[in-house]
Amino acid sequence: MRVLAVGHRTMDVAWHKADKVERDMVECDLEFSGLIIMKNSLKPETTPVISVLKNANIRTVMVTGDNLLTAVSVARECGMVEPDHQAIMVKADSTSAMPSVTFHLLKRGGDLADLLYSQSLKHDHQAHSSHLTAMNGYQQMEVVVQRPYHLIVEGKSFEAIKLYFPDLLPRLLVKGTVFARMSPDQKAQLVTDLQGLGYGVGMCGDGANDCGALKAAHAGISLSEAEASVASPFTSKVPNITCVPKVIMEGRAALTTSFSVFKYMALYSLSEFTSVAILYWYNSAMGDKEYLYIDMVIVLAMAFVMGTTEPYPHLSKQRPPGTLAGVDVLFSVIAHVVLMMCYQVGILFYLKSREWFVPVVVKTETTILCGENTVIFQASIFLYVSLAVSLSTGPPYRKPLYTNVLFMLCLAVMVPCNFYLTLAPAHWLPGLWHFLQITPHPYLLFRCGVAEIALLYVLLSYTLESHVFHSRWLHAILKVVRCKRSPRNRYKCILSGLEPDWPPLGQRIRSINGDEDGGHTPKHSIQDGNSSRLEGDL
């Protein structure tokens, strides 16, 4: 809330000379007219969006040019700093010969602002919570600092910490929630520093001073169509942050779809290679029309409609895989390759086990019209459709498969066609068999057995992909197999390495080797409120 006082006075000056009058002469002997109260209220959409992001384990950080206490008040109001969480201000002093950093507790003071308690008289190192005795000028009171907490810092202190306390900066970045009085360059530097710790950073801004940060972020969203929209890859037509969850949901759905289409095309190639290798073993091969039906009718259509599934309308705590070379993705591909090889070899052995089966006669030229070619082709057309269905799993990143109208239309056309090519006898549409260069098997019971094996493969493939390959217990097993004992992201390592009694409230951390050139060493001096001196590594 901002308050402006308004005053007026009457001046006997010609209008063409008014612009030459000194300001001091104008702003004196004024009569009080009133007060103008301006309140920049929080937008009603902000708090629900912050809640959605926090429920999805997405960290929210405020970086602003406003006053620190104003920023903290807004952070509490929108839910970034919860009511039962502590706000701790980090104050860096670089004006003296020996730069220092102190941590001050910000105590909740009503609904408008936070009151600063910086007079620390006592610090208890033994308990998991720090006990401070503070003086507010009239009475002595004890403030209990409990976890969790949020660090609050201003732009000048942020710059001083980067210069003189580089080993303290990562802790500030992982625990900092409000960065106030930040210049445009400092905003961009903050985004870059967070990315350096392994964070995926999204930035929202609506002014020209946010252009650098919007450009540096992984996903910059401009909330206005002015200067900021030029630097950011996304521009929202609605001037609030409701677009942020939508961008995240669209991004996760797009990433998941890209991985699914990649896996589909890779498995399609490996499956066709397996089919060709099996047929070459029997001196046979698929005909051109069979390749045409598989490639142009099934694979091309499925690869196109797989990307039309809309994102799931709710953000999940679970994150999609971030790399194609991940263990989860590779394990899924390898498992599908083994499954489809067993499927094709098994259906070929099912054919060879029939008493009426006559093996292909080995000739100098490749034979296309044979039982082996027909059964492998019938198995393959179900395999490609099954892979598309299995790899198009829905929640938590995409809507269920049945909501994709184009996909369901393709299935409504392809599944009956595949069943016809598998179950139809030779005297039905003989021209079709001649065109595709396949010879239907004479016995209906065998043809039904081929269809049953294909349906069994579809069911098994879908179950593995939707309920096994993405399950938490399999992820835990793969984690043990990889011997992954510590997180790879740097920010996770920093968070896990924080001491229970950090930050040292009421103590002053000095840079032993601080100078004008920004010299520093990893070792710092810690001086508490009673001027006792401690040496230690942060």
C-alpha angles and dihedrals in degrees: 000000000000126000124200124188116219125206136170142195138180117245128191096219129126113249094239090056096045094090090057096055115111116251093233090058091052098045098056135089090018124169115230111249103174147279129289112210117196122187122186098206122203112259111251092234095057102075096049091049092050089050091051092051093048092049087055091052091249111146118230123207130183119217114178144149093230128106116291097240091046090052092048091050091052091046091055092046095052094043102252088118107035120219094251093047124095124237115213121189118217111212121189122192114199098162096087127073090255110043116219142189126212132185118221128188117236109210122204110257113186125297099304110052147351121256119226119234109186104149100102115184103163136030126186113208096181102065126069088237123057118236117209128187109210135184120216094187097266109041140019117241137174119234120199115208111205134180136287101058141169126220118226122197140172127225096255092051091046090054093047092050091051090051104040105018107039092155090056093051097077091055090049091051096050095045101031116108105165124042108182134183089024120164121221092259091049091051091054091046091051091054091049093048092051090051089051089061092055100264122143100227127206119184132199122196141152105193142068090254089064096056095096094050092044091053094046096049123092089238117018118190120193114208092198136046092231129089096322092060090065094061100038125077092218128050123190120211088202112072097224138073098260086106093066098077089043092054091048093048092047091047094050092047091048092049093048091047092049091052091046094051090046091051090046094053092044093049091044090056093046092047093051089047089053092049093049093046092052093049093046088056087062093041091252136114142186118269125242092252091054090054089047093054093046098043103035103030106033110020099037094047094045094047089053099047093043088072096054098073110117123233121269110262094229129066114236128210088227114088124215119245112279101207138041089223092060120126092241093055095044092047090052093050094047092047092051091048092053092045096050092045090053089046095054095041091046094051089049091053088048088058094047091051092064115102094222094053116118114197119230114267111241110241136170090255126058114263118222103172100070140112094253092057092047097051093044090050092049091049092047097053090057091044094058093048091046092053091052091051094045094049093048096073115160128214141067093034105016136033118262116285094249091064090065101090096188092050092051091048090053091050090048089057103036101043094057090044091052092048090050092051089050103041105028116104124235096258092061110092096340090185089064093056090048091050094049092041095230132127115218115226114254100230121075093203091060092047089052089050090055090051091048092051089049092052090048090053091049091052094046094046093049093047093051094047098044102036108021113030093050098038123121095233092056089048089053092049092050089048090056092046090052089049089231104172101156132035117262096215110091095221091058091053090050092050092049091049098055113119118237092240096048131146099048100229116206093016130110119224112205129197105235094200099033115143141150092278092058097253116171143163130205089250120084138179120241117205119185130205092274091055093246109150124226128182122208149129118264 
